[in-house]
Amino acid sequence: MKFAPIIDPAVRKPAPKPVRVDLRKVFGIGTGLWTVALIVSLVLLVLHYDTVSFVILCAAGVIIGVLMLIWEYFDRWDYRRLGQ
């Protein structure tokens, strides 16, 4: 019965354990893409295109990416410290 887990929670299957993902790759790739976009928008700005808002947006993406890499470093350090 499809509604059995809703009616009786004891019938539910056990939830899978969470997977530990290496966020350095995710944040590094994202920050790299924002950096490429920042360089492209800066080149377009030098060529007299109106891309000031794109430069601000890409710079914010790079800053947030770097902050997330710093956060991930300390989160992983804390995770390793608690595992010992």
N, C-alpha and C positions, 0 to 999 in steps of 0.2 A: 504494500500500500504506500502510495507516494506521500500521504499526509501523516504517516505513522511517526516520523521523526519530529514533526511539529507538535503532535498531540502528546507523544511520550518521548522525552529527550533521552531516555535510557536506550532506545533503539538506534540512536545515531551511531554512525561509524566514527572511530576515533580520528581526530584531526591530524594531518601530517605535521611532522616537526618542521619548523622554519629552516630555510636554507641560509647559510651564512654566505653572502655575496661580497665579492671584492669590489667595493665602491670606488677604489682608486681608479680603476679602468673606466668606469662610467663617468665619474667627475672629470677625469683627465681628458677623455674624448670630447665631452661636452665643452669643457673650457678651451680645448684646442679648436673646436669648430667656431666658438664665439671669437677667438683670437683671429682666425682666418677672416671671419665676417667683419671684424674691426679693421683689419688691414685693408680689405676691399673697400669698405666705406670711407676710410681715410684717403685711399688713392682716388676714389671718386670725388671726394671733397677737394682734393688738390686740383683735380681737373674741372673745378668750378661747377660741380653738380650740387644741388641742395640736399645734402645728406647729413646735416648736423644732428637731426633726431636719431638717425640710424647709428651714428657714431656714439651718441649717448647711450642708446639701447645696448649696443655691442660692448661698450665699456662696462656697463652695469652687469652684463652677462659674464664677462671675464672676472670682474671683482667678486661676484657671487660664486663663481666656479672656484676661484682661489680660496675663498672663505670655506666653501664646502670641502675642499681638499684638506684644509687645516683642521676642520671639525672631524673629518674621517680619520686623520692621523691620530688625534687625541682619543677618539672613540675606540680605535683599534688598540691603542696603547693601553687604555683602561680595560678593554676586553681581555687582553693578554695578561695584564696584571691580576685581574680577578680570577683568571683560569689557573694561576699557579698556587 
